[in-house]
Amino acid sequence: MARILLIDDNYDVLKMLEMMLHNRGGHEVLLSESGPDGLQMAQEQHPDVVVVDVMMPGMNGYEVVKRLREGPQTKEVAILVLTGRGQPVDQEASLKAGADDYLSKPVQVQTLLEHIESLLEDKPPVQAEPSAAYLLPVFSLRGGSGATTLAVNLASLLQLGAPTVLADLSPNSGHCALYLGLKPQQHWGNYLQAEEPDVSPFLLAHPSGLHLLAAPLIPFQDGWFSDDALMQLLDELTTQARFVVLDMPPVFTPQAELIFERAHRILLVSGDDPPGIQTTIATLRAMAQWKNRVLVVRNALTAGPHPPLDAIRRTLHTSAMLEIPYAQEQRAAMRKGVPLSLAQPKSPFAVGMRRVAQLLIKP
């Protein structure tokens, strides 16, 4: 499943395309009836693909494409021009403006879906700025939200672009090692007991290249991190890898605040049932000083219908929210020790996780 923005001044065409992409393709679809409005939506909603009509009043599709390519937040988005003008010169003009693909109307639903899938597969791998060190905590105040699953898959995807460390900071038997098929013979408890403050001997290597700082299998008798020890650990982890993903315990502590203060972005995992929404509202209030760094993810833990994402955004008073679809294959992937985003890279779950990863490491 991908997020697709449609820009066309013909409302009937928009609704027809929405039905095609949502009902047949399972995609989330955003609609815009003008070029300026579409550009604003692209900047705020971070679509995976923008489908643009050419013939629109005020600002035509070619100008929309050019401005998308010039925008720092939209320059990498996949763009498909869809227009009733089907001459070779129109295709050439679309590609010259910066579009990735071109289709003429009318278009068969299967053809449109195939072109969009091709654009999604061709998206560049997740990459960071050359000198950046990214600290990315994954957090939820509600246990059982699937935060560990998302942390493991996020770290695995980031490893495809640059060296990544996943740190399981659970004080009560974390599960990241289990999800990766690793035995936590070394863990952060051993690190705290070491005479020299060097984390590298305690990192476990996964076949994907990802490294894990595991949590102890049983609660560590000497307690959790002091403020100084935690800051020392973060300093060391950010010298070990370009990306550092932290699987956070579900408690709001002074140590959590220290992490949030240093974080590049914060992934806040939410459910969509009333208790989950209530917890997320309370968490966002507590994290108000870091609100510009927070990306909320609605993680679907069950199959079947869920409340509309726009309704949850309005309830939470945030536009920085994405969704990860339910994936029944998670258990099988965990048993194999291969995160689902790597095992099934074309799955809706993996597509959603790639979008999350790309947003989290935007400059």
N, C-alpha and C positions, 0 to 999 in steps of 0.2 A: 504494500500500500504506500502510495506517495501523495504528497500535497501538490495539487495542480491548480494554478491560477489561470482562468480564462478571461481574456480581454476582448470584448466585441460590443459594438454599439447596438446590436440587434438582440433584444432580450429573449425572443423566441429561440434564436440560435443558441444563446447561452444555456437556456433550460434544456434544450435537446442534447447539447454536448454534456451537460452535467449528468443527465440521466444515463448517457452512454458510458461515461467514465466511472460514475459511482456504482451503477447497478451491474454493469458487465465487468468492470475492472477493479471494483472495490476501493477506488481511490477517494481521498478527501478532496473536494472541489470547492474553490473560491471563485466568485463571480464579480466582474467589474465591467461597467458599461462605457468607460471612457479611458483614454490614455493616461491623463494625469491621475485619476483615481487608481488605475491599475498600478502605476509606478509607486504610489504611496502604499498600496497593499503589499506589493512585492517587498518593500523595505521593512514593513512591520510584521508580515506573516511568514516570510522566509520560505517560499514555495520551492519544491524540487524542480518543477517544470512550469514554464509560462507559455501558454498558447495564445498567440496574438493575431487578430484580424488586421488586414492592411487598410482597408477603406473605412476610416472613421473620421468624423468631423473634428476640427480643431487640431488634434495631434494624430497623425496617421501611424500605422503600425511600424513603419520603418523608423520613425523618430522614437517610438517607444523602445524598440530593440536597441537603438544607439544609446539611449539614456540608461537602459538596464546595464549595458556593457560598461558604461562610464561610472556607474555607482559602486562605491567600495563594498556595499553589502549585497549587491546583486550581480556583480560582474561575472561570477562563476555559474550563475543559474543556467540550466538548460532551456533553450528557447526554440519553440516550434511555431513557424508562421503558417497560418491556415487561412486561405483566402479564395474568393471566387475568381480571382484573376490567375489563370493557369498557364500563361505563356512562359517560354524559357527566360525571357528578359525579367519576368517577375521573380522567378526562382533565383536568378543571378543577383537581383537587387536585394532580396531577402538575406542571402548569404553574405553579401557585401556589407550589409548593415550590421551583421554580427549574429544572425540566427544560426542555430545548429542544424536545423532541418526545415523542410518545406512541404506542405501538402495543399492541394487545391480542393475546393468544395465542388460538389458534395463529396463526402468521404465516407467510406464504409467503416462501421464501428471496429471491426477486427483490424483494419489497416491503421486506424488511428491508435488503437491500443498497442499494436506492434511497434509503431514508430516511437511512442512514449516509452515503452519498455526498453527499446534500443537506446534512447537518450539516457535513461536511468542507469543502464549498464555501462555507458560510456563516461559517466561522471568521474572526474579525477579523484584519485585516492585522497584520503584525509592527510593533510600536511600542515605543518606549523611554520611560523616565521623562523628563519635560520637561527636566531640567537635567543629564541623564547624558551622559557621553562614554565610549563603549565601545571598548576596545582588544581585538581578537579575533584572536590569532595562530592560523594553521592549520599544523600541524606533523606531520612524520613523519620518523623516522630512516632509513626505507627509501625510496630513490628508486623511482619508478614506482608509488607507492601510490594515485595519483589525487588527491593533496592539492591540486594547482593547480585541477583541475576543481571540487572542492568549494569552494575559496576563491572562485573566480569566481562560482559559483552562489549561494553564501552572500551575497556582497556585492551581487549583483543583486537578491536577495530583500529584503535590508535596505533597499536604495535605495527600494523601494516604500513604506516607512514613514517614512524620514527621510534627509537627505543622507548619503551614504556614499562613502568613499574606499577603494580597493583598492590596496595597495602590494606590488609584486612585488620582494621583497628578494633574489632569486637573484643570486649573483655570477657565474654562468656561463650567460648567455643565458636569461632567464626566458621563459615562454610565455603569461602572462596577456594581453598585447596581442594575440597570435595568436588566443586564444580569444574575444576581444571584437571581432575584426576591425579593430583599430587599428594604425597604424604608429607605432612608438616613436621618433619623431624627437626627442622630449625624454624624458629618463630620469633616474634618480637619480644617474647619473654626472655629468650636467650640473649637477644640484643641488649636488653636492659641490664642483664647480669654481666655482660662482657666488660673487661677492663678498659679496652680501647673503643672509642665511639666510632666504629666502622660498621656500617650496615651491610656492606657487600657480601661478607661470608654467610649471611643469614637469608639471602635472596634465593628462592627456588626457581629453576628454569623450566618453562613450559616448552613443548616442541614448537610452538608458534613463534618463539623468541621472546614472548612476554615473561617478565620476572615478577615473582610474588613474594611479598613479605607476609607470611601467614600469621594467623592468630593461634594461640595455644589451643590444644584440643580440650583442655579442662581449664576452668578459671585460674588465672595465674595468682599464686599465693602472695607474691610480693606487691600486688596491686597493679594499677594502670600507670599511665605516664604522668609525671609531674609536668608543670608548664615548661621548665627548662629542658627536660628530656624530650618533650614533644617538639619543641622548636629545634633542638639539635637533630632529631630524626628528620624533620621536614627539610632542613638545610642539606642533609646528606642525600636524601632521596632526590632532590632537585638537581644534584650533581651527577646522579647515576643515570638519569633518563630525561628525555625531552618532555614526556608526559608522566605525571604522577596522579593516579586515580586512587582516591581514598574511600574505602567502604566504611562508612561511619556508623557507630552505634546509635540506636534510636533514642538518644537523650540529649537535651540541650544543656550543656555544661560550659563552664568558663574555658575549658580546653577546646570545645567545639567553636566557641567564639574566636579563639586565637586562629583556628584553622580557617574560618570564614574570612577573617581579616586578611589573610595571606592568599586566599584563593583567587585564581584567575576568573573562573565561573563556578557556580554551585548548581548541581543537579538536584532538584527537590522532587521526590517521588510521591505521587498522590494517587489515592483510589478515587472512585466516583460514587460510592455509596455515601449516605448521610454522615456516618462517623468519619469516613475518610476525608470528606470535604470539610467537615468541622475541624479536624486535626490540621489540615493544610491551611485553613484560614488562620488558625492560631499560630502556626509555624511562620507564615508570612508576616504576621504582625511582629513576632519576636525577631524576625530577620529584616526588619524595615530598613535598617541602615545599610544593608547589602542588597536591596531590592533590584538594583540595576545589574547585579551579577547573577541573579537567580533565574534559572530556566526550569519551569514546572513541567513534569511529564506525567500524564495520566497513563498508568500502567494497567492494562486490562488483564486481570487474573482469571477471568472466567469467559467462557464462550457465550454467544448470544448478544442481544441488543444492549447498548449502553447509552446513557444520556448524551445528547449532542454536546460536542466539545465547545461550541460557541456559548452554550448556556452555562457551562462550568467556568469558562473564562470570565463571563459577566459576574458570576457569583464570587469568584476569587479576585475580581478587579485587576486582572492581568491579561495582557495580550501575548506574553512570553510563555506560551504553553503548547506543547506537542502531545501526541498520543502514541503509545506503543501497543499494537494489537495483540490479542491473545494468541499464543502459540502452543498447541498441544504437544509439539515435538520437544519441548524444553526438557522433560524428564529423560527422554532417550539421549539427548545431547549431553546431559549431565552424567549419565551412566558411562558414556564414552569418553568423558573428559575433554570434549571439544565444544566450545561455545557455539550456540546455534547460529550466530552471525557469521562464523567461519564455516560451519558444516553446511549451511543452506544460505549462501550469500544473496540469492534472489528471492528469498521468502519475504513476505510483508513485514515480519518482525525485523529482519536484517536491514531492509530498506529504511524502516523507521529508526533503527539504531544508528544508521549512517547519518541520517538527517540530524539526529541529536548530537552526534560527534562533531559534525561540521559546524553546528551553531556554537557549541561549547568552546571551540578553539578559534573562532573568528577574532581578529585583532580588535 
